[in-house]
């Protein structure tokens, strides 16, 4: 897996250098396509089988060593989970992608020198003041130590959530953002946000039967080179797809797939 974050130039640890990740300082980045952190201790849930590389705007390329969820505690005592966060050990910053927040169904509003983020139900998630919105600093502590049981419960729930509406909602929002709307005089939300017309050639029928090619390094000579999986939509920030193996109850991300869209 290769992520292209050409609009992001973060602080990176040099080889052999010991540098701490900024503890509770998060950057809300309008140029980033994905949530990222270099602090492994922040995760309540981390899938270290998700690996790859990410290329940044300065040409640097570093390793991805996992993907998971981080829990925050709001001022009113409520707990909120930031999902789909990549673990990049070389990263010295904590980055929240404004674009990914929007793709997940959250509403981001720029008003004067304020940025407001509301969830799908209209609840305020954050309000941040800044004069420049390309990158915004936001101080907030995670609650891993206080929410260890929550992390375990979330892990158990997420294994079963693939059959729930969460992935369907994600895919639906992704499509809706790429459909024309009368509110924008026939433009799509994607075009209004990026200035570019969306490409929808890669979109497939949700939950259709798919066949993922298994890399030869993971198979023996007589092993099956393909695995039957369920299509869950596009992986944000990449050209790959999200796939679910119902046999071993595991999520995969891959580009080498064939689809049977008439089978679901």
Secondary structure as UniProt FT lines:
FT   STRAND          2..5
FT   TURN            6..7
FT   TURN            15..16
FT   STRAND          25..29
FT   STRAND          35..37
FT   HELIX           40..42
FT   STRAND          45..47
FT   TURN            48..49
FT   STRAND          52..56
FT   TURN            57..58
FT   STRAND          61..64
FT   STRAND          67..73
FT   TURN            75..76
FT   STRAND          79..87
FT   TURN            89..90
FT   STRAND          94..97
FT   HELIX           98..103
FT   TURN            104..105
FT   STRAND          107..111
FT   TURN            112..113
FT   STRAND          114..118
FT   TURN            120..121
FT   STRAND          124..129
FT   STRAND          135..139
FT   TURN            144..147
FT   HELIX           148..161
FT   TURN            162..163
FT   HELIX           166..176
FT   TURN            177..178
FT   HELIX           182..184
FT   TURN            185..186
FT   HELIX           189..194
FT   TURN            201..202
FT   TURN            206..207
FT   STRAND          209..213
FT   HELIX           216..218
FT   TURN            221..222
FT   STRAND          226..234
FT   TURN            236..237
FT   STRAND          241..245
FT   TURN            246..249
FT   STRAND          250..254
FT   STRAND          257..260
FT   TURN            261..262
//
